[in-house]
Amino acid sequence: MSPEEYLKVIERIASSKGWKPNPDREILLELARGLLENREKHGRAYCPCRIVTGDYEIDRRIICPCIYAGDDIAEYGRCFCGLYVSEEVFYGRKEAPVAIPDRHAEFIFSSSR
Amino acid sequence: MVKVYALSTCPYCKKTLKFFEENGIQADVVFIDKLDPEKRELAMREAHSYAGMYAVPVVVHGDKVIVGFDREKLEKLVEEIRDES
């Protein structure tokens, strides 16, 4: 599947969740490329902006859309990697931060102590 | 020289590295996802110690830290680095 074809999957997921795909097409395609690369390398479309540990119990949480996306979009207007944004961000009524904290890494390090 | 904590699959990391390359700034890149598990955790904690959160890319130059692809801050940093040389 090409990144361009993958965008259709992303659009379907976004509309089913009440989110929007990132309006920046260049970033969107790069994220799709990263997701496809992870699917190729690790067998699943893991978030391209997070570490894949190899421990499925941990990694399944970041299969895109990750389990954190809803909370991140509600709080920051974007998911961690910026693939999905809120309607406010999409229509320019709100600006999403350049980077947001990673709830997943918090989980990894709090569970590994 | 700047240090960049990055992931090879992350587009913002790619944009940041491309930005430095286009501006002739040498970057010491730590691709966290290419490290073995032990070094990977160390690198993530190191990046966190600079950024105050887990995120990529994290750019470090002296006491300057930039988290995410923030063009404005990156442009300012490039100017500072050029002034230094």
N, CA and C atoms of all chains as a GROMACS GRO file, in nm:
protein
  594
    1MET      N    1   0.085  -0.119   0.000
    1MET     CA    2   0.000   0.000   0.000
    1MET      C    3   0.088   0.124   0.000
    2SER      N    4   0.053   0.218  -0.079
    2SER     CA    5   0.133   0.342  -0.086
    2SER      C    6   0.085   0.439   0.023
    3PRO      N    7   0.173   0.536   0.059
    3PRO     CA    8   0.129   0.637   0.157
    3PRO      C    9   0.000   0.707   0.112
    4GLU      N   10  -0.010   0.734  -0.019
    4GLU     CA   11  -0.130   0.803  -0.068
    4GLU      C   12  -0.255   0.717  -0.045
    5GLU      N   13  -0.242   0.586  -0.070
    5GLU     CA   14  -0.358   0.497  -0.046
    5GLU      C   15  -0.389   0.490   0.103
    6TYR      N   16  -0.284   0.494   0.183
    6TYR     CA   17  -0.303   0.484   0.328
    6TYR      C   18  -0.380   0.605   0.381
    7LEU      N   19  -0.372   0.716   0.311
    7LEU     CA   20  -0.445   0.836   0.355
    7LEU      C   21  -0.595   0.809   0.358
    8LYS      N   22  -0.642   0.723   0.270
    8LYS     CA   23  -0.787   0.691   0.269
    8LYS      C   24  -0.827   0.619   0.398
    9VAL      N   25  -0.737   0.531   0.443
    9VAL     CA   26  -0.762   0.461   0.571
    9VAL      C   27  -0.767   0.564   0.683
   10ILE      N   28  -0.672   0.657   0.680
   10ILE     CA   29  -0.661   0.760   0.785
   10ILE      C   30  -0.788   0.847   0.785
   11GLU      N   31  -0.834   0.882   0.666
   11GLU     CA   32  -0.954   0.967   0.658
   11GLU      C   33  -1.077   0.893   0.712
   12ARG      N   34  -1.085   0.762   0.683
   12ARG     CA   35  -1.200   0.684   0.731
   12ARG      C   36  -1.197   0.677   0.883
   13ILE      N   37  -1.078   0.652   0.939
   13ILE     CA   38  -1.067   0.643   1.086
   13ILE      C   39  -1.102   0.778   1.148
   14ALA      N   40  -1.049   0.884   1.088
   14ALA     CA   41  -1.073   1.019   1.142
   14ALA      C   42  -1.223   1.046   1.147
   15SER      N   43  -1.293   1.021   1.039
   15SER     CA   44  -1.436   1.055   1.037
   15SER      C   45  -1.513   0.966   1.133
   16SER      N   46  -1.468   0.843   1.152
   16SER     CA   47  -1.541   0.754   1.244
   16SER      C   48  -1.523   0.799   1.389
   17LYS      N   49  -1.417   0.876   1.417
   17LYS     CA   50  -1.387   0.917   1.554
   17LYS      C   51  -1.420   1.064   1.580
   18GLY      N   52  -1.461   1.134   1.473
   18GLY     CA   53  -1.489   1.276   1.492
   18GLY      C   54  -1.361   1.359   1.496
   19TRP      N   55  -1.253   1.303   1.438
   19TRP     CA   56  -1.128   1.377   1.430
   19TRP      C   57  -1.109   1.424   1.286
   20LYS      N   58  -0.993   1.491   1.263
   20LYS     CA   59  -0.959   1.530   1.125
   20LYS      C   60  -0.815   1.488   1.099
   21PRO      N   61  -0.782   1.452   0.974
   21PRO     CA   62  -0.640   1.427   0.943
   21PRO      C   63  -0.565   1.560   0.947
   22ASN      N   64  -0.438   1.556   0.976
   22ASN     CA   65  -0.357   1.678   0.979
   22ASN      C   66  -0.370   1.751   0.845
   23PRO      N   67  -0.401   1.882   0.847
   23PRO     CA   68  -0.418   1.954   0.720
   23PRO      C   69  -0.289   1.970   0.641
   24ASP      N   70  -0.173   1.947   0.706
   24ASP     CA   71  -0.043   1.960   0.636
   24ASP      C   72  -0.016   1.831   0.560
   25ARG      N   73  -0.039   1.834   0.428
   25ARG     CA   74  -0.032   1.711   0.348
   25ARG      C   75   0.108   1.649   0.348
   26GLU      N   76   0.210   1.735   0.354
   26GLU     CA   77   0.347   1.683   0.352
   26GLU      C   78   0.372   1.600   0.478
   27ILE      N   79   0.332   1.655   0.592
   27ILE     CA   80   0.347   1.582   0.720
   27ILE      C   81   0.261   1.455   0.718
   28LEU      N   82   0.140   1.468   0.665
   28LEU     CA   83   0.047   1.355   0.661
   28LEU      C   84   0.109   1.238   0.583
   29LEU      N   85   0.167   1.269   0.467
   29LEU     CA   86   0.228   1.163   0.386
   29LEU      C   87   0.350   1.105   0.454
   30GLU      N   88   0.428   1.190   0.520
   30GLU     CA   89   0.548   1.140   0.591
   30GLU      C   90   0.507   1.049   0.707
   31LEU      N   91   0.399   1.088   0.776
   31LEU     CA   92   0.350   1.004   0.886
   31LEU      C   93   0.298   0.871   0.831
   32ALA      N   94   0.227   0.878   0.719
   32ALA     CA   95   0.176   0.754   0.656
   32ALA      C   96   0.294   0.666   0.616
   33ARG      N   97   0.401   0.728   0.565
   33ARG     CA   98   0.521   0.654   0.527
   33ARG      C   99   0.583   0.586   0.650
   34GLY      N  100   0.588   0.660   0.761
   34GLY     CA  101   0.644   0.605   0.884
   34GLY      C  102   0.561   0.490   0.937
   35LEU      N  103   0.427   0.504   0.929
   35LEU     CA  104   0.338   0.397   0.974
   35LEU      C  105   0.358   0.271   0.889
   36LEU      N  106   0.368   0.290   0.758
   36LEU     CA  107   0.387   0.176   0.668
   36LEU      C  108   0.523   0.111   0.693
   37GLU      N  109   0.623   0.195   0.722
   37GLU     CA  110   0.758   0.143   0.751
   37GLU      C  111   0.754   0.056   0.877
   38ASN      N  112   0.681   0.104   0.979
   38ASN     CA  113   0.671   0.027   1.102
   38ASN      C  114   0.593  -0.102   1.079
   39ARG      N  115   0.490  -0.092   0.991
   39ARG     CA  116   0.413  -0.214   0.963
   39ARG      C  117   0.501  -0.317   0.892
   40GLU      N  118   0.584  -0.267   0.806
   40GLU     CA  119   0.678  -0.354   0.731
   40GLU      C  120   0.780  -0.417   0.827
   41LYS      N  121   0.835  -0.332   0.914
   41LYS     CA  122   0.946  -0.374   1.001
   41LYS      C  123   0.897  -0.456   1.120
   42HIS      N  124   0.782  -0.411   1.179
   42HIS     CA  125   0.739  -0.471   1.305
   42HIS      C  126   0.607  -0.546   1.296
   43GLY      N  127   0.545  -0.543   1.176
   43GLY     CA  128   0.422  -0.621   1.159
   43GLY      C  129   0.295  -0.545   1.187
   44ARG      N  130   0.306  -0.427   1.246
   44ARG     CA  131   0.186  -0.348   1.273
   44ARG      C  132   0.216  -0.200   1.254
   45ALA      N  133   0.111  -0.122   1.228
   45ALA     CA  134   0.129   0.022   1.203
   45ALA      C  135   0.145   0.093   1.337
   46TYR      N  136   0.262   0.079   1.392
   46TYR     CA  137   0.289   0.147   1.520
   46TYR      C  138   0.318   0.295   1.495
   47CYS      N  139   0.288   0.378   1.593
   47CYS     CA  140   0.310   0.522   1.584
   47CYS      C  141   0.452   0.551   1.539
   48PRO      N  142   0.470   0.634   1.433
   48PRO     CA  143   0.604   0.658   1.380
   48PRO      C  144   0.689   0.750   1.467
   49CYS      N  145   0.626   0.809   1.568
   49CYS     CA  146   0.702   0.903   1.654
   49CYS      C  147   0.727   0.845   1.793
   50ARG      N  148   0.712   0.713   1.802
   50ARG     CA  149   0.739   0.650   1.932
   50ARG      C  150   0.827   0.527   1.914
   51ILE      N  151   0.886   0.486   2.025
   51ILE     CA  152   0.973   0.369   2.023
   51ILE      C  153   0.888   0.243   2.021
   52VAL      N  154   0.925   0.148   1.934
   52VAL     CA  155   0.863   0.015   1.935
   52VAL      C  156   0.955  -0.073   2.018
   53THR      N  157   0.907  -0.121   2.133
   53THR     CA  158   0.997  -0.190   2.227
   53THR      C  159   1.020  -0.336   2.191
   54GLY      N  160   0.921  -0.393   2.116
   54GLY     CA  161   0.931  -0.536   2.087
   54GLY      C  162   0.849  -0.618   2.185
   55ASP      N  163   0.803  -0.554   2.292
   55ASP     CA  164   0.714  -0.620   2.389
   55ASP      C  165   0.571  -0.585   2.351
   56TYR      N  166   0.498  -0.683   2.295
   56TYR     CA  167   0.366  -0.653   2.239
   56TYR      C  168   0.270  -0.595   2.343
   57GLU      N  169   0.284  -0.639   2.469
   57GLU     CA  170   0.197  -0.588   2.574
   57GLU      C  171   0.208  -0.435   2.586
   58ILE      N  172   0.328  -0.385   2.560
   58ILE     CA  173   0.352  -0.240   2.565
   58ILE      C  174   0.318  -0.178   2.429
   59ASP      N  175   0.367  -0.241   2.322
   59ASP     CA  176   0.356  -0.180   2.189
   59ASP      C  177   0.213  -0.174   2.135
   60ARG      N  178   0.128  -0.268   2.178
   60ARG     CA  179  -0.009  -0.269   2.122
   60ARG      C  180  -0.080  -0.136   2.152
   61ARG      N  181  -0.033  -0.066   2.255
   61ARG     CA  182  -0.096   0.062   2.295
   61ARG      C  183  -0.068   0.172   2.191
   62ILE      N  184   0.032   0.152   2.108
   62ILE     CA  185   0.064   0.258   2.011
   62ILE      C  186   0.039   0.213   1.867
   63ILE      N  187  -0.043   0.107   1.850
   63ILE     CA  188  -0.090   0.075   1.715
   63ILE      C  189  -0.183   0.188   1.674
   64CYS      N  190  -0.160   0.246   1.560
   64CYS     CA  191  -0.233   0.366   1.522
   64CYS      C  192  -0.376   0.332   1.482
   65PRO      N  193  -0.480   0.406   1.529
   65PRO     CA  194  -0.470   0.516   1.624
   65PRO      C  195  -0.441   0.465   1.765
   66CYS      N  196  -0.348   0.528   1.830
   66CYS     CA  197  -0.304   0.478   1.962
   66CYS      C  198  -0.413   0.500   2.067
   67ILE      N  199  -0.396   0.432   2.180
   67ILE     CA  200  -0.502   0.440   2.281
   67ILE      C  201  -0.505   0.579   2.346
   68TYR      N  202  -0.399   0.656   2.322
   68TYR     CA  203  -0.391   0.789   2.387
   68TYR      C  204  -0.451   0.899   2.300
   69ALA      N  205  -0.481   0.867   2.174
   69ALA     CA  206  -0.516   0.972   2.077
   69ALA      C  207  -0.637   1.054   2.121
   70GLY      N  208  -0.740   0.986   2.169
   70GLY     CA  209  -0.861   1.058   2.209
   70GLY      C  210  -0.831   1.162   2.315
   71ASP      N  211  -0.759   1.120   2.420
   71ASP     CA  212  -0.727   1.214   2.530
   71ASP      C  213  -0.637   1.327   2.480
   72ASP      N  214  -0.537   1.292   2.397
   72ASP     CA  215  -0.445   1.395   2.347
   72ASP      C  216  -0.518   1.497   2.259
   73ILE      N  217  -0.606   1.448   2.172
   73ILE     CA  218  -0.678   1.540   2.082
   73ILE      C  219  -0.771   1.628   2.163
   74ALA      N  220  -0.834   1.570   2.266
   74ALA     CA  221  -0.923   1.650   2.351
   74ALA      C  222  -0.844   1.757   2.426
   75GLU      N  223  -0.724   1.719   2.474
   75GLU     CA  224  -0.647   1.813   2.558
   75GLU      C  225  -0.564   1.911   2.473
   76TYR      N  226  -0.497   1.859   2.370
   76TYR     CA  227  -0.402   1.943   2.296
   76TYR      C  228  -0.447   1.980   2.155
   77GLY      N  229  -0.553   1.909   2.106
   77GLY     CA  230  -0.598   1.937   1.970
   77GLY      C  231  -0.523   1.855   1.867
   78ARG      N  232  -0.437   1.767   1.914
   78ARG     CA  233  -0.363   1.678   1.822
   78ARG      C  234  -0.325   1.551   1.895
   79CYS      N  235  -0.304   1.446   1.816
   79CYS     CA  236  -0.250   1.326   1.878
   79CYS      C  237  -0.099   1.344   1.885
   80PHE      N  238  -0.031   1.250   1.950
   80PHE     CA  239   0.113   1.269   1.977
   80PHE      C  240   0.192   1.294   1.850
   81CYS      N  241   0.164   1.215   1.745
   81CYS     CA  242   0.246   1.234   1.624
   81CYS      C  243   0.186   1.338   1.531
   82GLY      N  244   0.065   1.386   1.563
   82GLY     CA  245   0.006   1.492   1.481
   82GLY      C  246  -0.067   1.442   1.359
   83LEU      N  247  -0.087   1.311   1.350
   83LEU     CA  248  -0.160   1.256   1.235
   83LEU      C  249  -0.305   1.301   1.239
   84TYR      N  250  -0.363   1.297   1.360
   84TYR     CA  251  -0.502   1.339   1.376
   84TYR      C  252  -0.509   1.467   1.458
   85VAL      N  253  -0.599   1.555   1.419
   85VAL     CA  254  -0.618   1.680   1.493
   85VAL      C  255  -0.766   1.700   1.521
   86SER      N  256  -0.794   1.793   1.608
   86SER     CA  257  -0.935   1.824   1.640
   86SER      C  258  -0.992   1.911   1.528
   87GLU      N  259  -1.124   1.924   1.526
   87GLU     CA  260  -1.187   2.011   1.426
   87GLU      C  261  -1.142   2.156   1.446
   88GLU      N  262  -1.126   2.197   1.575
   88GLU     CA  263  -1.086   2.337   1.601
   88GLU      C  264  -0.948   2.364   1.537
   89VAL      N  265  -0.859   2.270   1.552
   89VAL     CA  266  -0.724   2.288   1.495
   89VAL      C  267  -0.733   2.281   1.342
   90PHE      N  268  -0.809   2.186   1.294
   90PHE     CA  269  -0.820   2.168   1.148
   90PHE      C  270  -0.872   2.295   1.082
   91TYR      N  271  -0.973   2.360   1.146
   91TYR     CA  272  -1.034   2.480   1.084
   91TYR      C  273  -0.967   2.608   1.132
   92GLY      N  274  -0.854   2.594   1.204
   92GLY     CA  275  -0.774   2.712   1.240
   92GLY      C  276  -0.830   2.792   1.356
   93ARG      N  277  -0.928   2.734   1.430
   93ARG     CA  278  -0.984   2.807   1.545
   93ARG      C  279  -0.896   2.791   1.667
   94LYS      N  280  -0.806   2.697   1.659
   94LYS     CA  281  -0.716   2.674   1.774
   94LYS      C  282  -0.582   2.629   1.717
   95GLU      N  283  -0.471   2.662   1.786
   95GLU     CA  284  -0.341   2.618   1.738
   95GLU      C  285  -0.290   2.503   1.826
   96ALA      N  286  -0.247   2.395   1.763
   96ALA     CA  287  -0.195   2.282   1.841
   96ALA      C  288  -0.049   2.311   1.876
   97PRO      N  289  -0.003   2.265   1.992
   97PRO     CA  290   0.137   2.285   2.028
   97PRO      C  291   0.231   2.213   1.931
   98VAL      N  292   0.355   2.263   1.923
   98VAL     CA  293   0.454   2.202   1.833
   98VAL      C  294   0.488   2.061   1.877
   99ALA      N  295   0.489   2.039   2.008
   99ALA     CA  296   0.514   1.904   2.061
   99ALA      C  297   0.430   1.885   2.186
  100ILE      N  298   0.390   1.761   2.213
  100ILE     CA  299   0.312   1.734   2.334
  100ILE      C  300   0.380   1.620   2.410
  101PRO      N  301   0.360   1.616   2.544
  101PRO     CA  302   0.422   1.508   2.621
  101PRO      C  303   0.370   1.372   2.577
  102ASP      N  304   0.452   1.270   2.590
  102ASP     CA  305   0.414   1.136   2.546
  102ASP      C  306   0.360   1.054   2.662
  103ARG      N  307   0.228   1.033   2.666
  103ARG     CA  308   0.167   0.954   2.773
  103ARG      C  309   0.223   0.811   2.772
  104HIS      N  310   0.259   0.763   2.651
  104HIS     CA  311   0.305   0.625   2.638
  104HIS      C  312   0.440   0.606   2.706
  105ALA      N  313   0.530   0.699   2.684
  105ALA     CA  314   0.664   0.688   2.746
  105ALA      C  315   0.649   0.697   2.898
  106GLU      N  316   0.555   0.784   2.942
  106GLU     CA  317   0.528   0.792   3.087
  106GLU      C  318   0.489   0.653   3.136
  107PHE      N  319   0.404   0.586   3.058
  107PHE     CA  320   0.357   0.451   3.097
  107PHE      C  321   0.474   0.354   3.100
  108ILE      N  322   0.557   0.360   2.996
  108ILE     CA  323   0.671   0.265   2.987
  108ILE      C  324   0.762   0.283   3.108
  109PHE      N  325   0.797   0.407   3.137
  109PHE     CA  326   0.897   0.427   3.244
  109PHE      C  327   0.835   0.411   3.381
  110SER      N  328   0.706   0.441   3.394
  110SER     CA  329   0.648   0.421   3.527
  110SER      C  330   0.630   0.272   3.552
  111SER      N  331   0.606   0.192   3.448
  111SER     CA  332   0.586   0.048   3.469
  111SER      C  333   0.719  -0.024   3.474
  112SER      N  334   0.828   0.039   3.430
  112SER     CA  335   0.957  -0.033   3.429
  112SER      C  336   1.036  -0.003   3.555
  113ARG      N  337   0.986   0.083   3.642
  113ARG     CA  338   1.067   0.114   3.763
  113ARG      C  339   1.065  -0.003   3.860
  114MET      N  340   2.816   2.244   1.666
  114MET     CA  341   2.753   2.112   1.660
  114MET      C  342   2.629   2.113   1.750
  115VAL      N  343   2.522   2.049   1.700
  115VAL     CA  344   2.404   2.032   1.784
  115VAL      C  345   2.380   1.883   1.805
  116LYS      N  346   2.315   1.849   1.915
  116LYS     CA  347   2.279   1.709   1.939
  116LYS      C  348   2.129   1.698   1.916
  117VAL      N  349   2.090   1.595   1.841
  117VAL     CA  350   1.947   1.576   1.812
  117VAL      C  351   1.906   1.434   1.851
  118TYR      N  352   1.812   1.426   1.941
  118TYR     CA  353   1.753   1.296   1.976
  118TYR      C  354   1.634   1.277   1.882
  119ALA      N  355   1.633   1.167   1.809
  119ALA     CA  356   1.533   1.152   1.703
  119ALA      C  357   1.492   1.007   1.686
  120LEU      N  358   1.385   0.989   1.606
  120LEU     CA  359   1.346   0.856   1.561
  120LEU      C  360   1.354   0.855   1.409
  121SER      N  361   1.398   0.745   1.352
  121SER     CA  362   1.418   0.742   1.207
  121SER      C  363   1.287   0.746   1.130
  122THR      N  364   1.176   0.713   1.197
  122THR     CA  365   1.046   0.710   1.128
  122THR      C  366   0.965   0.838   1.149
  123CYS      N  367   1.017   0.930   1.229
  123CYS     CA  368   0.938   1.048   1.267
  123CYS      C  369   0.960   1.163   1.168
  124PRO      N  370   0.853   1.212   1.104
  124PRO     CA  371   0.867   1.318   1.004
  124PRO      C  372   0.920   1.449   1.060
  125TYR      N  373   0.887   1.480   1.184
  125TYR     CA  374   0.935   1.605   1.243
  125TYR      C  375   1.085   1.596   1.266
  126CYS      N  376   1.132   1.476   1.300
  126CYS     CA  377   1.276   1.456   1.315
  126CYS      C  378   1.344   1.473   1.180
  127LYS      N  379   1.284   1.416   1.075
  127LYS     CA  380   1.341   1.428   0.940
  127LYS      C  381   1.347   1.575   0.899
  128LYS      N  382   1.240   1.649   0.928
  128LYS     CA  383   1.237   1.791   0.890
  128LYS      C  384   1.345   1.868   0.966
  129THR      N  385   1.364   1.836   1.092
  129THR     CA  386   1.464   1.905   1.174
  129THR      C  387   1.604   1.877   1.120
  130LEU      N  388   1.632   1.752   1.089
  130LEU     CA  389   1.766   1.716   1.039
  130LEU      C  390   1.790   1.778   0.903
  131LYS      N  391   1.684   1.782   0.820
  131LYS     CA  392   1.697   1.844   0.687
  131LYS      C  393   1.725   1.994   0.702
  132PHE      N  394   1.657   2.054   0.799
  132PHE     CA  395   1.676   2.198   0.826
  132PHE      C  396   1.822   2.227   0.861
  133PHE      N  397   1.879   2.147   0.947
  133PHE     CA  398   2.019   2.169   0.986
  133PHE      C  399   2.112   2.146   0.866
  134GLU      N  400   2.083   2.044   0.790
  134GLU     CA  401   2.166   2.012   0.674
  134GLU      C  402   2.165   2.128   0.575
  135GLU      N  403   2.044   2.180   0.548
  135GLU     CA  404   2.029   2.290   0.453
  135GLU      C  405   2.099   2.416   0.502
  136ASN      N  406   2.115   2.427   0.633
  136ASN     CA  407   2.180   2.546   0.690
  136ASN      C  408   2.326   2.519   0.727
  137GLY      N  409   2.377   2.404   0.682
  137GLY     CA  410   2.520   2.376   0.700
  137GLY      C  411   2.562   2.356   0.845
  138ILE      N  412   2.467   2.312   0.926
  138ILE     CA  413   2.497   2.288   1.068
  138ILE      C  414   2.514   2.137   1.090
  139GLN      N  415   2.628   2.101   1.150
  139GLN     CA  416   2.653   1.960   1.174
  139GLN      C  417   2.570   1.913   1.293
  140ALA      N  418   2.505   1.798   1.278
  140ALA     CA  419   2.420   1.746   1.386
  140ALA      C  420   2.472   1.611   1.431
  141ASP      N  421   2.485   1.595   1.560
  141ASP     CA  422   2.518   1.465   1.619
  141ASP      C  423   2.384   1.401   1.651
  142VAL      N  424   2.343   1.305   1.569
  142VAL     CA  425   2.207   1.251   1.579
  142VAL      C  426   2.206   1.121   1.659
  143VAL      N  427   2.117   1.113   1.753
  143VAL     CA  428   2.096   0.988   1.827
  143VAL      C  429   1.962   0.932   1.780
  144PHE      N  430   1.966   0.835   1.689
  144PHE     CA  431   1.842   0.768   1.647
  144PHE      C  432   1.807   0.664   1.754
  145ILE      N  433   1.717   0.704   1.839
  145ILE     CA  434   1.684   0.624   1.957
  145ILE      C  435   1.632   0.486   1.915
  146ASP      N  436   1.556   0.484   1.806
  146ASP     CA  437   1.496   0.355   1.766
  146ASP      C  438   1.600   0.259   1.708
  147LYS      N  439   1.720   0.307   1.682
  147LYS     CA  440   1.823   0.219   1.626
  147LYS      C  441   1.914   0.162   1.736
  148LEU      N  442   1.891   0.206   1.861
  148LEU     CA  443   1.977   0.161   1.971
  148LEU      C  444   1.926   0.030   2.028
  149ASP      N  445   2.014  -0.042   2.097
  149ASP     CA  446   1.966  -0.162   2.165
  149ASP      C  447   1.887  -0.119   2.289
  150PRO      N  448   1.801  -0.208   2.340
  150PRO     CA  449   1.706  -0.168   2.444
  150PRO      C  450   1.768  -0.089   2.560
  151GLU      N  451   1.882  -0.133   2.609
  151GLU     CA  452   1.941  -0.066   2.726
  151GLU      C  453   1.980   0.079   2.692
  152LYS      N  454   2.051   0.092   2.582
  152LYS     CA  455   2.095   0.227   2.540
  152LYS      C  456   1.975   0.312   2.503
  153ARG      N  457   1.872   0.247   2.453
  153ARG     CA  458   1.751   0.318   2.410
  153ARG      C  459   1.685   0.385   2.530
  154GLU      N  460   1.675   0.311   2.638
  154GLU     CA  461   1.611   0.369   2.758
  154GLU      C  462   1.695   0.484   2.811
  155LEU      N  463   1.827   0.464   2.811
  155LEU     CA  464   1.918   0.570   2.857
  155LEU      C  465   1.899   0.696   2.774
  156ALA      N  466   1.893   0.678   2.641
  156ALA     CA  467   1.881   0.792   2.550
  156ALA      C  468   1.747   0.862   2.571
  157MET      N  469   1.641   0.783   2.593
  157MET     CA  470   1.508   0.844   2.615
  157MET      C  471   1.507   0.924   2.744
  158ARG      N  472   1.573   0.869   2.847
  158ARG     CA  473   1.576   0.943   2.974
  158ARG      C  474   1.662   1.068   2.960
  159GLU      N  475   1.769   1.056   2.883
  159GLU     CA  476   1.857   1.171   2.859
  159GLU      C  477   1.777   1.283   2.788
  160ALA      N  478   1.704   1.243   2.684
  160ALA     CA  479   1.624   1.341   2.609
  160ALA      C  480   1.520   1.404   2.702
  161HIS      N  481   1.462   1.319   2.787
  161HIS     CA  482   1.362   1.369   2.882
  161HIS      C  483   1.424   1.469   2.979
  162SER      N  484   1.548   1.442   3.019
  162SER     CA  485   1.612   1.532   3.116
  162SER      C  486   1.633   1.672   3.056
  163TYR      N  487   1.650   1.677   2.926
  163TYR     CA  488   1.663   1.807   2.858
  163TYR      C  489   1.527   1.870   2.833
  164ALA      N  490   1.433   1.786   2.782
  164ALA     CA  491   1.306   1.842   2.734
  164ALA      C  492   1.201   1.857   2.843
  165GLY      N  493   1.218   1.777   2.949
  165GLY     CA  494   1.117   1.780   3.055
  165GLY      C  495   0.994   1.701   3.018
  166MET      N  496   1.000   1.635   2.903
  166MET     CA  497   0.891   1.544   2.864
  166MET      C  498   0.948   1.447   2.761
  167TYR      N  499   0.872   1.340   2.738
  167TYR     CA  500   0.914   1.243   2.638
  167TYR      C  501   0.856   1.286   2.505
  168ALA      N  502   0.941   1.328   2.417
  168ALA     CA  503   0.896   1.370   2.285
  168ALA      C  504   1.018   1.368   2.194
  169VAL      N  505   0.995   1.367   2.067
  169VAL     CA  506   1.102   1.382   1.968
  169VAL      C  507   1.053   1.475   1.858
  170PRO      N  508   1.145   1.547   1.792
  170PRO     CA  509   1.288   1.553   1.817
  170PRO      C  510   1.320   1.645   1.935
  171VAL      N  511   1.435   1.617   1.997
  171VAL     CA  512   1.486   1.708   2.100
  171VAL      C  513   1.622   1.756   2.051
  172VAL      N  514   1.636   1.888   2.035
  172VAL     CA  515   1.759   1.949   1.987
  172VAL      C  516   1.829   2.016   2.105
  173VAL      N  517   1.958   1.986   2.121
  173VAL     CA  518   2.032   2.042   2.235
  173VAL      C  519   2.157   2.112   2.182
  174HIS      N  520   2.177   2.238   2.223
  174HIS     CA  521   2.301   2.309   2.190
  174HIS      C  522   2.333   2.399   2.308
  175GLY      N  523   2.435   2.361   2.382
  175GLY     CA  524   2.466   2.437   2.504
  175GLY      C  525   2.347   2.430   2.598
  176ASP      N  526   2.299   2.546   2.638
  176ASP     CA  527   2.184   2.547   2.731
  176ASP      C  528   2.052   2.563   2.655
  177LYS      N  529   2.058   2.558   2.523
  177LYS     CA  530   1.936   2.572   2.442
  177LYS      C  531   1.877   2.434   2.415
  178VAL      N  532   1.746   2.421   2.434
  178VAL     CA  533   1.676   2.295   2.405
  178VAL      C  534   1.552   2.328   2.323
  179ILE      N  535   1.534   2.260   2.212
  179ILE     CA  536   1.415   2.280   2.129
  179ILE      C  537   1.346   2.145   2.115
  180VAL      N  538   1.217   2.142   2.148
  180VAL     CA  539   1.141   2.016   2.141
  180VAL      C  540   1.041   2.027   2.026
  181GLY      N  541   1.040   1.927   1.938
  181GLY     CA  542   0.952   1.932   1.823
  181GLY      C  543   1.013   2.014   1.710
  182PHE      N  544   0.945   2.012   1.592
  182PHE     CA  545   0.998   2.091   1.480
  182PHE      C  546   0.943   2.232   1.492
  183ASP      N  547   1.020   2.321   1.549
  183ASP     CA  548   0.980   2.460   1.572
  183ASP      C  549   1.071   2.549   1.488
  184ARG      N  550   1.025   2.581   1.366
  184ARG     CA  551   1.111   2.650   1.269
  184ARG      C  552   1.167   2.780   1.325
  185GLU      N  553   1.082   2.858   1.391
  185GLU     CA  554   1.126   2.987   1.444
  185GLU      C  555   1.245   2.971   1.539
  186LYS      N  556   1.230   2.878   1.631
  186LYS     CA  557   1.337   2.856   1.730
  186LYS      C  558   1.461   2.798   1.662
  187LEU      N  559   1.440   2.714   1.563
  187LEU     CA  560   1.554   2.654   1.493
  187LEU      C  561   1.631   2.761   1.416
  188GLU      N  562   1.558   2.853   1.354
  188GLU     CA  563   1.624   2.962   1.279
  188GLU      C  564   1.706   3.049   1.373
  189LYS      N  565   1.650   3.074   1.491
  189LYS     CA  566   1.722   3.157   1.589
  189LYS      C  567   1.850   3.086   1.634
  190LEU      N  568   1.836   2.955   1.655
  190LEU     CA  569   1.952   2.876   1.700
  190LEU      C  570   2.061   2.877   1.593
  191VAL      N  571   2.023   2.864   1.468
  191VAL     CA  572   2.122   2.864   1.359
  191VAL      C  573   2.196   2.997   1.357
  192GLU      N  574   2.123   3.105   1.378
  192GLU     CA  575   2.187   3.238   1.381
  192GLU      C  576   2.290   3.245   1.494
  193GLU      N  577   2.250   3.194   1.610
  193GLU     CA  578   2.340   3.197   1.727
  193GLU      C  579   2.466   3.115   1.699
  194ILE      N  580   2.448   3.000   1.638
  194ILE     CA  581   2.562   2.913   1.608
  194ILE      C  582   2.656   2.982   1.509
  195ARG      N  583   2.598   3.049   1.412
  195ARG     CA  584   2.680   3.121   1.312
  195ARG      C  585   2.755   3.234   1.379
  196ASP      N  586   2.688   3.304   1.475
  196ASP     CA  587   2.756   3.414   1.546
  196ASP      C  588   2.873   3.362   1.628
  197GLU      N  589   2.858   3.238   1.677
  197GLU     CA  590   2.964   3.181   1.761
  197GLU      C  591   3.090   3.154   1.677
  198SER      N  592   3.071   3.119   1.550
  198SER     CA  593   3.190   3.075   1.473
  198SER      C  594   3.260   3.193   1.406
   0.00000   0.00000   0.00000
